[in-house]
């Protein structure tokens, strides 16, 4: 059995209020760093992964490095785990695109499988390369536990394929920062044991004086 621990990176600027971040190389915020440490503690306490693979963007590399350091294993980047290419929409706010391209904006949230971002990718292209990333990992790590750290978009694309759902189901599965998705793969059999688990972040709290994402004071 191969176990995939699929993680989303920690908090970055542009999550709230939301922007189409895509390939913009954003570092983790202080909250994101605290989330990365928390998910690393959760993983080292529950599993014994053999390796960590991440998107090449800093937010995933930082999250993956925290996990690899806690587990005392190697972390390496895989280009196919890169975020969705939003093209000309990159770093635009949702409000901006709803105003400037209302039809395409509405289509993205109602029928994402029909959208290609101007100057960027389609959901079908994202699904294909995320599947390639998973295939790469499975070929190298049979009967091992592996951590994959990617993006909201990549994780959704992988999960709908693993659950044998159509790409139109893209928005059904939530992916919060530093969530864990737990997947077992035995030959052709796939079992998704957990999705969007953030219970390891319950001890973090936003505090205007102590800073975001710091541990709660007992």
C-alpha positions in Angstrom: 0.0 0.0 0.0 1.2 3.5 -0.9 -0.1 6.3 1.3 -0.2 9.8 0.0 -0.4 12.7 2.5 -1.6 15.5 0.3 -1.1 18.9 2.0 -2.0 22.5 0.9 0.6 25.1 1.7 0.2 27.6 4.6 -1.4 31.0 4.6 -0.1 33.7 2.2 -1.2 37.2 1.2 -4.0 37.1 -1.3 -6.1 34.4 0.3 -8.3 36.9 2.2 -9.4 39.1 0.5 -9.0 36.6 -2.4 -6.8 37.1 -5.4 -6.0 34.8 -8.3 -2.5 34.1 -7.0 -1.4 31.4 -9.4 2.3 31.4 -10.3 3.0 34.6 -8.2 5.8 33.4 -5.9 4.4 34.5 -2.5 6.2 33.6 0.8 4.3 32.3 3.8 3.0 34.9 6.2 3.7 34.6 9.9 0.4 32.7 10.2 1.4 30.5 7.4 4.7 29.7 9.0 2.9 28.7 12.2 0.5 26.5 10.2 3.4 24.8 8.5 5.0 24.0 11.8 1.7 22.6 13.1 1.1 20.4 10.1 4.7 19.2 10.4 4.1 18.2 14.0 0.9 16.4 13.0 2.6 14.4 10.2 5.7 13.4 12.2 3.5 12.3 15.1 1.2 10.1 13.0 3.1 8.9 9.9 6.6 7.9 8.8 6.9 9.4 5.3 9.8 8.5 3.1 10.0 11.8 1.2 8.3 15.1 0.6 7.5 16.5 -2.9 6.4 20.1 -3.4 5.4 22.6 -5.9 8.4 24.8 -6.9 6.7 28.0 -5.5 8.1 29.3 -2.2 4.9 28.8 -0.2 4.9 25.1 -0.9 8.7 24.8 -0.6 8.6 26.5 2.9 5.7 24.2 4.0 7.4 21.1 2.7 10.7 22.1 4.3 9.0 22.3 7.7 7.6 18.9 7.2 10.8 17.3 5.9 12.8 18.9 8.8 10.4 17.5 11.4 10.5 14.0 9.8 14.2 14.1 9.1 13.8 13.3 5.4 14.4 15.0 2.0 12.2 17.5 0.2 12.3 18.1 -3.5 10.3 20.1 -6.0 8.1 18.7 -8.8 7.2 21.2 -11.6 3.9 19.4 -12.3 2.7 20.4 -8.8 2.8 24.1 -9.7 -0.3 26.2 -9.2 -2.9 26.8 -11.9 -1.7 29.4 -14.4 -4.3 32.1 -14.3 -2.6 34.0 -17.1 -3.7 37.6 -17.4 -5.8 37.2 -14.2 -2.8 36.5 -12.0 -2.9 38.6 -8.8 -6.1 40.3 -9.8 -8.8 40.4 -7.1 -12.0 38.6 -7.4 -13.8 41.9 -7.4 -11.7 43.2 -10.3 -12.4 40.2 -12.5 -16.1 40.0 -11.7 -16.3 43.6 -12.9 -14.1 43.4 -16.0 -15.0 39.9 -17.3 -18.3 39.0 -15.6 -19.2 36.1 -17.9 -15.9 34.2 -17.6 -15.8 35.0 -13.9 -19.2 33.5 -13.3 -18.4 30.5 -15.6 -15.3 29.7 -13.5 -17.4 29.2 -10.4 -20.4 27.5 -12.1 -18.7 25.3 -14.8 -14.9 25.4 -14.2 -14.3 22.6 -16.7 -15.3 25.0 -19.5 -12.8 27.7 -18.7 -9.4 28.5 -20.1 -7.9 31.6 -18.5 -6.7 34.2 -21.0 -3.0 33.6 -21.4 -3.1 30.7 -19.0 -4.3 27.2 -18.4 -7.5 25.2 -18.5 -8.7 22.8 -15.8 -8.0 19.9 -18.1 -4.4 20.8 -18.4 -4.1 21.2 -14.6 -5.7 17.7 -14.1 -3.3 16.1 -16.6 -0.1 17.4 -15.1 -1.3 16.9 -11.5 -2.0 13.2 -12.5 1.5 13.1 -14.0 2.9 14.3 -10.6 1.1 11.5 -8.8 2.2 8.9 -11.3 5.8 10.1 -10.8 5.5 9.6 -7.0 3.8 6.2 -7.2 6.4 4.8 -9.6 9.2 5.7 -7.1 7.5 5.0 -3.8 5.6 1.7 -3.9 4.5 0.6 -0.4 5.7 3.8 1.2 4.2 6.9 2.7 4.8 10.1 0.8 3.9 13.8 1.5 2.9 16.0 -1.4 2.6 19.7 -0.8 0.7 21.7 -3.4 -2.0 24.3 -4.0 -5.7 24.6 -3.6 -6.2 24.1 -7.3 -3.8 21.2 -7.7 -5.2 19.4 -4.7 -8.8 19.8 -5.9 -7.8 18.5 -9.4 -6.1 15.5 -7.9 -8.9 14.7 -5.4 -11.7 14.8 -8.0 -9.7 12.4 -10.2 -9.0 10.1 -7.3 -12.6 10.1 -6.3 -13.6 9.4 -9.9 -15.6 12.6 -10.1 -16.0 14.8 -13.1 -14.0 18.1 -13.3 -17.2 19.9 -12.9 -17.0 18.8 -9.3 -13.9 21.0 -8.7 -15.5 23.3 -6.2 -17.1 20.5 -4.1 -14.0 19.7 -2.0 -12.7 22.5 0.2 -8.9 22.9 0.7 -7.9 25.2 3.6 -4.3 26.3 4.2 -2.2 23.5 5.6 -5.0 21.0 5.4 -4.3 17.2 5.2 -5.8 14.8 2.7 -5.1 11.1 3.5 -5.2 8.7 0.5 -4.4 5.0 0.4 -3.5 3.4 -3.0 -3.3 -0.4 -3.4 -2.9 -1.4 -7.0 -6.0 -0.1 -8.8 -7.9 0.4 -5.5 -8.0 4.0 -4.1 -9.4 4.9 -0.7 -9.7 8.5 0.4 -9.5 8.3 4.2 -9.6 12.0 5.0 -10.2 15.3 3.2 -9.4 18.9 4.3 -8.4 17.9 7.9 -7.3 21.1 9.8 -7.8 19.8 13.3 -4.0 20.3 13.9 -4.5 24.0 13.5 -7.2 24.4 16.2 -4.6 25.7 18.7 -3.8 28.7 16.4 -5.6 32.0 16.8 -5.5 35.4 15.2 -4.6 38.0 17.8 -4.2 41.7 16.9 -1.5 42.2 19.5 0.5 38.9 19.4 0.3 38.5 15.6 -1.5 36.1 13.4 -1.5 32.4 13.8 0.2 32.3 17.1 -0.4 29.5 19.7 -3.3 30.2 22.1 -2.2 31.3 25.6 -3.4 28.7 28.2 
